[in-house]
Amino acid sequence: MNYYITPNTYNPRMARRMMAHAANCESGHDYALAVNINSTDDEFVLSALVPGLKAEDLNIQILEDVVTIEGEYKQDDSEYLMRELPHGSFRRSLRLPSPVDAKKVEARIEEGVLTLRLPKAESAKPRIIKVAAK
């Protein structure tokens, strides 16, 4: 009789990713869009990988501090031995820490990377107040 001992390979990050993917699949979306967000004093910069998509394939909406990105990878009827590239529709809504000035947002796709420049609203920017000395 052989006994095999396997280490506990529980990874909290992987568990969160699997839960997010399961939630996406339940909502009718096949793909979870991964993003990076940087913040400066004046703007947020959001980057996402969208290989093979064009500008007209994406729908981006901004309402105060919520950014929503929707799109769809076209399905083909080919049979695959392995399929890891994204396919199907996706939708990702992100709540930013402060409101965004939607009129000044810039979006571009370059070499499969979506970059959104989201300027912070004037009310969200830090104000410098000078103290008068007497």
N, C-alpha and C positions, 0 to 999 in steps of 0.2 A: 504494500500500500504506500502510495506517495502522497505527501502533503506539500502543497505549494503555498508559500507565504508571499503575498504581494503588499507592497507599501501602500499606505493611504495616499492617494494622489489627488485629494480634494484641493482644488485651486479656487479661491473665492472670486478672482477676476473672471475665470472661465465660467463659473457658475452664474455670475451676473450677466455675462455675454449671452449665455444660453437662455437665460430667463428673458432677456430683451428680445432675442430672436423668436422665442416662443410667443411672446406678446405681439410681436409684429405679424407673425403667421396667423394668429387668431384674428387680427384686425383686417385680414385680407391682403396683407402686403407680404411679399416674398423675401425682401432684402432690407436689411437694416443699414442705413447710410452712416458710416463712421465719419466723425468730424474732429478737427482740431480748432480751438478758439484761443486767440491771443488777445490781450487787452493792453492798450496804451492809455494815456490821459485823454486822448481825443477820439479814439475809435476802438471797435472790436474788429478783428480780422479772423474770418471763418474760412477754413480750407477743408475740402472734401474730395475724395477720389471718385470720379465719375467717368471711368474709361469707356470710350465709344459713344458717349452722349454729346449732343450738340446743344446749343443754347435753346433752340425751339423745343427740345425734349424735356426741359425743366420748367417748373412752375414755382416761383419764389414769392412768398407773401410775408409782409411785415406788419405787425399790429403792435404798437407801443414797444414792449420789450420781448415779444415772441416772434421768432423767425421760423417759418415753415417752408420746407423744401420738399417738393414732390417730383416724381419722375417715373419713367418706366423703361426698362431694358426690353427691347423687342424679343419675342420668343421665336425660335425657329424649330422646325419639326425634325431636325436631325437627331440621330441616335448617337449617344456618347458612351465611351468606355468610362470616362471620368468627367464630371462637370463641376468645376469650382468657380468659374467666372460668374459674376452676378447675373441674375435673370429675374424677370417679373417686375412688379411695381414696388415703389418705396415711398414712404412719407416720414419725414422727421421734423418734429416741432421742438424748438429749444427756447427756454426762457432765459434771457440774459439778465445780468444783475442790475441793469439800468435801462431806461428807455432809449430808443434809437431814433435819429432823424431820418425818416423813411424817404424824404425827398432827395437826400444826398447819397443814398446807397449806391455803390458801384459793384457790378458783378461781371466776372469774366471766366471763360474756360480756356485754359492753355495747357496743351499736352496732357489732357485727361484730368486736370485738377481744377475744380471750381474754387474760385476765390471771391469771397464777399467782403467788401470793406463797408463796415456799418458804423458811421459816425454817431457818437453819443449826442443825445439831445442836450441843448444848452443847460437845461435844468439839472442834468446829471453830471455836468462837468464841475470839477472843483473850482471854487472861486477864491481868489486871493483878496483878502481884506487888509488894507494897510491901517495901522493904528497911528493916529496922530499923537505926537508927544507934545506936552505943554511945558 
